[in-house]
Amino acid sequence: MRPGLRPLLFMAPVAMLGVLLPLPAPQAHAGIDACGDITVEAGAECEVVPPGADCEARCTPVSVEAACAAELYVDCDGECSADPVVECTGSCEADCQADCDVDPGSFDCRAACRVDCDGSCSASCDDDDSECHASCQATCSASCDAECEVVPPSAECEAQCQACCTGYCEADANVDCQIECQADGYVDCRVDVQGGCEAQCDVDEGALFCDGQFVDHGGNLEECIDSLEDVLDIRVEGFVRGDCEGNRCEVDAGGTFSCGMTGSSGGGALAGWALIGLAMLAGVGARRRARTRRGSQP
């Protein structure tokens, strides 16, 4: 049986202080366009890296390939859309239905489509051609998501598998064109996206990386994480959510910290992360003292 999507782990710098924030209920977002439609593998490990030299050091040409592939896919889509509409042949739907019938309630259309499609990338790309693999995976992700998002998880296996196989077959028909088309754009895209990565490493929130790949969220980190949480059914660990007014912020743990965390060296931002942790620890200590006082009352 094909594996379902497993939870993604988001680790923020606060986790290094040994503190986890209680999270509010996620807001619903359609798709992961808030994350630049980057391909995120099942079981990926993602972290928010705080501003500073370590963050900027991660902004390498290789680390921006997935973000570039997602961007270049859109640029090449008009040129590479198969016409007429692709019709699936072979045993895809029969194999899919056999897997889905084992446990229909847990079958995941996107995951099944991506497993089949990603597996075919090895036939189109050399093992050491990371750009080719990024382009192939971006094509798989876009096609599978487009077909599967219109089918509710509660749909019958027949409908789920029809969407799954249509997504796979469309990606398979278009992937060679996408790989060739995207290859011409990687040089310029790498420069642009790497610059965007470094810019994210200069702001208070830092940059988001999944399995070492920069996630270009366009300056909307919380919206990106909320979208991933909603679409992929994950629980975000350790991400700090807080509301700022002036130079003061209220964090979910009940503490406050200074919002003035700018600076090219990232030192002010790191101090801000430390203040968040101290505020949270203070809140935890206060709650413990309150419980102790209540327990000692006759």
Secondary structure by P-SEA (a helix, b strand, c coil): ccccccbbbbbcccccccccccccccccccccccccccccccbbbbbbccccaaaaaacccccaaaaaaaaaaaaacccccccccccccccaaaaaaaaaaaccccccaaaaaaaaaaaaccccccccaaaaaaaaaaaaaaaaaaaaaaccccccaaaaaaaaaaaaaaaaacaaaaaaaacccaaaaaaaaaaaaaaaaaccbbbbbcccccccccccaaaaaaaaaaaaccccccccccccccccccccccbbbbcccccccaaaaaaaaaaaaaaaaaaaaaaaaaaaaaaacc
